[in-house]
Amino acid sequence: MTAVPVWAQLVYLACAVGFILALKGLSGPRTARTGNLVGAAAAVIACAVPFFYVDLDHVVLILVAIAVGTVGGVVGARRVQMTQMPQMVALFNGVGGGAAALVALLELHEILEQPGGVDVVGWFVLVATAFTIFVGSVSFAGSVITFAKLQELMSSAPLVFPGLAIVFGASLVAGVGLATQLALSPAMWVGIVLALVGLLFGALLVLPVGGADVPIVISLLNAFTGLTVAAGGYVLDNVVLLVAGTLVGASGTFLTLLMAKAMGRSVSNILFGALKGGSTLGAGVASDRPVRSAGPEDVAIMLAYADRIIIVPGYGLAVAQAQHTLRELVDVLGERGADVDYAIHPVAGRMPGHMNVLLAEAQVPYEQLKEMDDINGDFKDADVVLVVGANDVVNPAAKTTPGAPIYGMPILNVDEAKQVVFMKRSMRPGFAGIENELLFEDHTTLLFGDAKDSMSKLLNAVKAL
Amino acid sequence: MNDAVVWLTIFVLSVFVGIEVIAKVSSTLHTPLMSGANAIHGIILLGAILVTGTTDNALALVIGLVAIVLAAVNMVGGFVVTDRMLQMFVRRKRPARTEPGATEGGAR
């Protein structure tokens, strides 16, 4: 490989600094957008550099491929709805992991081709190559399964079959064995089999993970891809890949732990909980136990004469695109003298922080959005809590039922309110696939129907009072 | 200093920087931050360009081009989608300006 001239090394260094500034910027609300743009600029500059010092072949084909990928990325990113953001991130991450694995396979091919081949690079480079091939494949397959779960192409319930633990363990052992083999006596077929085993392992890693935990896995796979890019940087002798990949790997791992903490879960429990068995996973069927339901007019009366109202928005609200009507309802109730706030659970939506993105899209005023810790003490004073399309984040099973998929997750204390109204499409359980005992309580009323339809009926009924 | 040790040094320092820069992130920004970090690892595009541009094997060329397409999707899509999310946060911070007439149909 061509030696990297000093000027190019300095540009790479500047780009690495750019990535550090980008992540730093992304962690604060005021600087986030600038940070993202700095990252994008650094990435574009870094990718342009090799065209100026390496005698590249196939330049036209390369540029065409870049153009194709760019168009695909931009179209996908522009078309995607905010509600589908988690699966989009998963998909982008997956293709990145796949690209890293392919690059490592090509580099292995190149190492084997060059005269004296293996002796020149040393075993450490081969270990890094093997790592990139394996983990990149894991990330690709895992992300594809994650995407399928969130896009509801397959059930989001944990998928466990007899002997899963054994196949899972065996594929991990095979992966480590093949990687060792690759380091000791490298051959192309070992690399290819290693990639296939990685694909199998990645799928098996994600299949047993239940719906509500999937976002944590996206974050973890994101960190994995970062580490493969870092290892790829070592193999290719490119410092900007090493630094950028390591930054993402480290910050991604840290972010995964933060998210898991916000949900009251441990990462190992999320990944291996279903493998160990014993978790009481919901069958996802509707219950036929009696509940109290009411029409929009009855609920309107409850709301109109309440002094303190708390709204708990969930993913169902966003899917139905009922945010604007909800906002109007809140405005009307406010004009009538009620004190209304939105209670935002950290993992409402389908990913930590997702609900903030969704409500920001609907232009809900920032001051009315209350974080869980700030509002949890207020529920006992609330006359009515209106739960719109949320289920898991208010499910008392998180406190009372050890073994439930969401057990241990901090929840909104909706059960303490004087009256609770659930706006639901049906009795079908939420994303985590478990029933919510709160639905059957005496002080709970259900308003069945599509969130948007019910919401506008409710709005009209309140206005008519 | 041995080359491998230099690389190890950069790696270890980058781990600490990576953790340090996001240590104070608020949960509101978890989603955009994850998406932005995701875009950054799309820099594997650089590696894909390097290996594709230096191969003379037809099959390797095809695989390399596939890798370039995938990496470009990851990188470009990641930055664009993150920006889209963050745009909404910017608008929300100035509700006074967007309030009139924005109650219904403010978003497409």
HADDOCK unambig.tbl for C-alpha pairs under 7 A between the chains (distance, minus, plus):
assign (segid A and resid 23 and name CA) (segid B and resid 21 and name CA) 6.45 0.50 0.50
assign (segid A and resid 23 and name CA) (segid B and resid 22 and name CA) 6.77 0.50 0.50
assign (segid A and resid 24 and name CA) (segid B and resid 21 and name CA) 4.82 0.50 0.50
assign (segid A and resid 24 and name CA) (segid B and resid 22 and name CA) 6.09 0.50 0.50
assign (segid A and resid 26 and name CA) (segid B and resid 33 and name CA) 5.64 0.50 0.50
assign (segid A and resid 27 and name CA) (segid B and resid 22 and name CA) 5.58 0.50 0.50
assign (segid A and resid 27 and name CA) (segid B and resid 24 and name CA) 6.90 0.50 0.50
assign (segid A and resid 27 and name CA) (segid B and resid 25 and name CA) 4.56 0.50 0.50
assign (segid A and resid 27 and name CA) (segid B and resid 29 and name CA) 6.62 0.50 0.50
assign (segid A and resid 27 and name CA) (segid B and resid 33 and name CA) 6.54 0.50 0.50
assign (segid A and resid 28 and name CA) (segid B and resid 25 and name CA) 6.34 0.50 0.50
assign (segid A and resid 32 and name CA) (segid B and resid 86 and name CA) 6.97 0.50 0.50
assign (segid A and resid 33 and name CA) (segid B and resid 83 and name CA) 6.30 0.50 0.50
assign (segid A and resid 33 and name CA) (segid B and resid 86 and name CA) 5.83 0.50 0.50
assign (segid A and resid 36 and name CA) (segid B and resid 36 and name CA) 6.48 0.50 0.50
assign (segid A and resid 36 and name CA) (segid B and resid 79 and name CA) 6.70 0.50 0.50
assign (segid A and resid 36 and name CA) (segid B and resid 83 and name CA) 6.78 0.50 0.50
assign (segid A and resid 39 and name CA) (segid B and resid 40 and name CA) 6.83 0.50 0.50
assign (segid A and resid 40 and name CA) (segid B and resid 79 and name CA) 6.24 0.50 0.50
assign (segid A and resid 43 and name CA) (segid B and resid 43 and name CA) 6.16 0.50 0.50
assign (segid A and resid 47 and name CA) (segid B and resid 45 and name CA) 6.97 0.50 0.50
assign (segid A and resid 47 and name CA) (segid B and resid 46 and name CA) 4.91 0.50 0.50
assign (segid A and resid 56 and name CA) (segid B and resid 53 and name CA) 4.48 0.50 0.50
assign (segid A and resid 56 and name CA) (segid B and resid 54 and name CA) 5.93 0.50 0.50
assign (segid A and resid 57 and name CA) (segid B and resid 53 and name CA) 4.71 0.50 0.50
assign (segid A and resid 57 and name CA) (segid B and resid 54 and name CA) 6.14 0.50 0.50
assign (segid A and resid 58 and name CA) (segid B and resid 53 and name CA) 5.99 0.50 0.50
assign (segid A and resid 59 and name CA) (segid B and resid 53 and name CA) 6.90 0.50 0.50
assign (segid A and resid 62 and name CA) (segid B and resid 49 and name CA) 6.95 0.50 0.50
assign (segid A and resid 62 and name CA) (segid B and resid 65 and name CA) 6.55 0.50 0.50
assign (segid A and resid 65 and name CA) (segid B and resid 65 and name CA) 5.97 0.50 0.50
assign (segid A and resid 65 and name CA) (segid B and resid 68 and name CA) 6.08 0.50 0.50
assign (segid A and resid 65 and name CA) (segid B and resid 69 and name CA) 5.26 0.50 0.50
assign (segid A and resid 66 and name CA) (segid B and resid 68 and name CA) 6.16 0.50 0.50
assign (segid A and resid 66 and name CA) (segid B and resid 69 and name CA) 5.76 0.50 0.50
assign (segid A and resid 66 and name CA) (segid B and resid 72 and name CA) 5.90 0.50 0.50
assign (segid A and resid 68 and name CA) (segid B and resid 69 and name CA) 6.30 0.50 0.50
assign (segid A and resid 69 and name CA) (segid B and resid 69 and name CA) 4.25 0.50 0.50
assign (segid A and resid 69 and name CA) (segid B and resid 70 and name CA) 6.31 0.50 0.50
assign (segid A and resid 69 and name CA) (segid B and resid 72 and name CA) 4.68 0.50 0.50
assign (segid A and resid 69 and name CA) (segid B and resid 73 and name CA) 4.61 0.50 0.50
assign (segid A and resid 70 and name CA) (segid B and resid 72 and name CA) 5.56 0.50 0.50
assign (segid A and resid 70 and name CA) (segid B and resid 73 and name CA) 5.67 0.50 0.50
assign (segid A and resid 70 and name CA) (segid B and resid 76 and name CA) 5.75 0.50 0.50
assign (segid A and resid 72 and name CA) (segid B and resid 73 and name CA) 5.94 0.50 0.50
assign (segid A and resid 73 and name CA) (segid B and resid 73 and name CA) 4.19 0.50 0.50
assign (segid A and resid 73 and name CA) (segid B and resid 74 and name CA) 6.75 0.50 0.50
assign (segid A and resid 73 and name CA) (segid B and resid 76 and name CA) 5.49 0.50 0.50
assign (segid A and resid 73 and name CA) (segid B and resid 77 and name CA) 3.81 0.50 0.50
assign (segid A and resid 74 and name CA) (segid B and resid 76 and name CA) 6.47 0.50 0.50
assign (segid A and resid 74 and name CA) (segid B and resid 77 and name CA) 5.18 0.50 0.50
assign (segid A and resid 74 and name CA) (segid B and resid 80 and name CA) 6.54 0.50 0.50
assign (segid A and resid 76 and name CA) (segid B and resid 77 and name CA) 6.76 0.50 0.50
assign (segid A and resid 77 and name CA) (segid B and resid 77 and name CA) 5.26 0.50 0.50
assign (segid A and resid 77 and name CA) (segid B and resid 80 and name CA) 6.03 0.50 0.50
assign (segid A and resid 77 and name CA) (segid B and resid 81 and name CA) 4.83 0.50 0.50
assign (segid A and resid 78 and name CA) (segid B and resid 81 and name CA) 6.92 0.50 0.50
assign (segid A and resid 89 and name CA) (segid B and resid 35 and name CA) 5.92 0.50 0.50
assign (segid A and resid 92 and name CA) (segid B and resid 73 and name CA) 6.82 0.50 0.50
assign (segid A and resid 92 and name CA) (segid B and resid 74 and name CA) 4.61 0.50 0.50
assign (segid A and resid 92 and name CA) (segid B and resid 78 and name CA) 6.64 0.50 0.50
assign (segid A and resid 93 and name CA) (segid B and resid 38 and name CA) 6.00 0.50 0.50
assign (segid A and resid 93 and name CA) (segid B and resid 74 and name CA) 6.44 0.50 0.50
assign (segid A and resid 95 and name CA) (segid B and resid 70 and name CA) 5.18 0.50 0.50
assign (segid A and resid 95 and name CA) (segid B and resid 71 and name CA) 6.57 0.50 0.50
assign (segid A and resid 95 and name CA) (segid B and resid 74 and name CA) 6.19 0.50 0.50
assign (segid A and resid 96 and name CA) (segid B and resid 42 and name CA) 5.79 0.50 0.50
assign (segid A and resid 96 and name CA) (segid B and resid 70 and name CA) 6.23 0.50 0.50
assign (segid A and resid 96 and name CA) (segid B and resid 71 and name CA) 5.17 0.50 0.50
assign (segid A and resid 96 and name CA) (segid B and resid 74 and name CA) 5.38 0.50 0.50
assign (segid A and resid 99 and name CA) (segid B and resid 67 and name CA) 4.44 0.50 0.50
assign (segid A and resid 99 and name CA) (segid B and resid 70 and name CA) 5.73 0.50 0.50
assign (segid A and resid 99 and name CA) (segid B and resid 71 and name CA) 5.60 0.50 0.50
assign (segid A and resid 100 and name CA) (segid B and resid 44 and name CA) 6.18 0.50 0.50
assign (segid A and resid 102 and name CA) (segid B and resid 63 and name CA) 6.95 0.50 0.50
assign (segid A and resid 102 and name CA) (segid B and resid 67 and name CA) 6.09 0.50 0.50
assign (segid A and resid 103 and name CA) (segid B and resid 47 and name CA) 6.83 0.50 0.50
assign (segid A and resid 103 and name CA) (segid B and resid 48 and name CA) 5.65 0.50 0.50
assign (segid A and resid 103 and name CA) (segid B and resid 51 and name CA) 6.89 0.50 0.50
assign (segid A and resid 103 and name CA) (segid B and resid 64 and name CA) 6.86 0.50 0.50
assign (segid A and resid 103 and name CA) (segid B and resid 67 and name CA) 6.71 0.50 0.50
assign (segid A and resid 106 and name CA) (segid B and resid 51 and name CA) 6.82 0.50 0.50
assign (segid A and resid 106 and name CA) (segid B and resid 60 and name CA) 6.39 0.50 0.50
assign (segid A and resid 107 and name CA) (segid B and resid 51 and name CA) 6.73 0.50 0.50
assign (segid A and resid 219 and name CA) (segid B and resid 34 and name CA) 6.64 0.50 0.50
assign (segid A and resid 222 and name CA) (segid B and resid 38 and name CA) 6.12 0.50 0.50
assign (segid A and resid 226 and name CA) (segid B and resid 41 and name CA) 5.50 0.50 0.50
assign (segid A and resid 229 and name CA) (segid B and resid 41 and name CA) 6.57 0.50 0.50
assign (segid A and resid 229 and name CA) (segid B and resid 44 and name CA) 5.97 0.50 0.50
assign (segid A and resid 241 and name CA) (segid B and resid 43 and name CA) 6.58 0.50 0.50
assign (segid A and resid 241 and name CA) (segid B and resid 44 and name CA) 6.73 0.50 0.50
assign (segid A and resid 242 and name CA) (segid B and resid 11 and name CA) 6.93 0.50 0.50
assign (segid A and resid 243 and name CA) (segid B and resid 11 and name CA) 6.76 0.50 0.50
assign (segid A and resid 243 and name CA) (segid B and resid 14 and name CA) 6.01 0.50 0.50
assign (segid A and resid 244 and name CA) (segid B and resid 40 and name CA) 6.72 0.50 0.50
assign (segid A and resid 244 and name CA) (segid B and resid 41 and name CA) 6.49 0.50 0.50
assign (segid A and resid 245 and name CA) (segid B and resid 41 and name CA) 5.69 0.50 0.50
assign (segid A and resid 246 and name CA) (segid B and resid 11 and name CA) 6.46 0.50 0.50
assign (segid A and resid 246 and name CA) (segid B and resid 14 and name CA) 5.93 0.50 0.50
assign (segid A and resid 246 and name CA) (segid B and resid 15 and name CA) 5.96 0.50 0.50
assign (segid A and resid 247 and name CA) (segid B and resid 14 and name CA) 5.77 0.50 0.50
assign (segid A and resid 247 and name CA) (segid B and resid 15 and name CA) 6.02 0.50 0.50
assign (segid A and resid 247 and name CA) (segid B and resid 17 and name CA) 6.95 0.50 0.50
assign (segid A and resid 247 and name CA) (segid B and resid 18 and name CA) 4.31 0.50 0.50
assign (segid A and resid 248 and name CA) (segid B and resid 18 and name CA) 6.74 0.50 0.50
assign (segid A and resid 248 and name CA) (segid B and resid 37 and name CA) 5.62 0.50 0.50
assign (segid A and resid 248 and name CA) (segid B and resid 41 and name CA) 6.67 0.50 0.50
assign (segid A and resid 250 and name CA) (segid B and resid 15 and name CA) 5.15 0.50 0.50
assign (segid A and resid 250 and name CA) (segid B and resid 18 and name CA) 5.24 0.50 0.50
assign (segid A and resid 250 and name CA) (segid B and resid 19 and name CA) 5.76 0.50 0.50
assign (segid A and resid 251 and name CA) (segid B and resid 18 and name CA) 4.73 0.50 0.50
assign (segid A and resid 251 and name CA) (segid B and resid 19 and name CA) 4.77 0.50 0.50
assign (segid A and resid 251 and name CA) (segid B and resid 22 and name CA) 6.52 0.50 0.50
assign (segid A and resid 254 and name CA) (segid B and resid 19 and name CA) 6.31 0.50 0.50
assign (segid A and resid 324 and name CA) (segid B and resid 103 and name CA) 6.36 0.50 0.50
assign (segid A and resid 324 and name CA) (segid B and resid 104 and name CA) 5.77 0.50 0.50
assign (segid A and resid 328 and name CA) (segid B and resid 103 and name CA) 6.82 0.50 0.50
assign (segid A and resid 346 and name CA) (segid B and resid 27 and name CA) 6.37 0.50 0.50
assign (segid A and resid 351 and name CA) (segid B and resid 31 and name CA) 6.56 0.50 0.50
assign (segid A and resid 352 and name CA) (segid B and resid 27 and name CA) 6.49 0.50 0.50
assign (segid A and resid 352 and name CA) (segid B and resid 30 and name CA) 5.81 0.50 0.50
assign (segid A and resid 352 and name CA) (segid B and resid 31 and name CA) 6.14 0.50 0.50
assign (segid A and resid 353 and name CA) (segid B and resid 27 and name CA) 5.54 0.50 0.50
assign (segid A and resid 353 and name CA) (segid B and resid 28 and name CA) 4.36 0.50 0.50
assign (segid A and resid 353 and name CA) (segid B and resid 29 and name CA) 5.91 0.50 0.50
assign (segid A and resid 353 and name CA) (segid B and resid 30 and name CA) 5.47 0.50 0.50
assign (segid A and resid 353 and name CA) (segid B and resid 31 and name CA) 5.55 0.50 0.50
assign (segid A and resid 354 and name CA) (segid B and resid 31 and name CA) 6.04 0.50 0.50
assign (segid A and resid 356 and name CA) (segid B and resid 28 and name CA) 6.19 0.50 0.50
assign (segid A and resid 357 and name CA) (segid B and resid 85 and name CA) 6.50 0.50 0.50
assign (segid A and resid 357 and name CA) (segid B and resid 88 and name CA) 6.99 0.50 0.50
assign (segid A and resid 360 and name CA) (segid B and resid 88 and name CA) 5.52 0.50 0.50
assign (segid A and resid 360 and name CA) (segid B and resid 89 and name CA) 6.03 0.50 0.50
assign (segid A and resid 360 and name CA) (segid B and resid 92 and name CA) 5.82 0.50 0.50
assign (segid A and resid 361 and name CA) (segid B and resid 88 and name CA) 5.59 0.50 0.50
assign (segid A and resid 361 and name CA) (segid B and resid 107 and name CA) 6.84 0.50 0.50
assign (segid A and resid 362 and name CA) (segid B and resid 107 and name CA) 6.63 0.50 0.50
assign (segid A and resid 363 and name CA) (segid B and resid 92 and name CA) 5.98 0.50 0.50
assign (segid A and resid 365 and name CA) (segid B and resid 92 and name CA) 6.67 0.50 0.50
assign (segid A and resid 365 and name CA) (segid B and resid 95 and name CA) 6.18 0.50 0.50
assign (segid A and resid 366 and name CA) (segid B and resid 92 and name CA) 6.39 0.50 0.50
assign (segid A and resid 366 and name CA) (segid B and resid 93 and name CA) 6.85 0.50 0.50
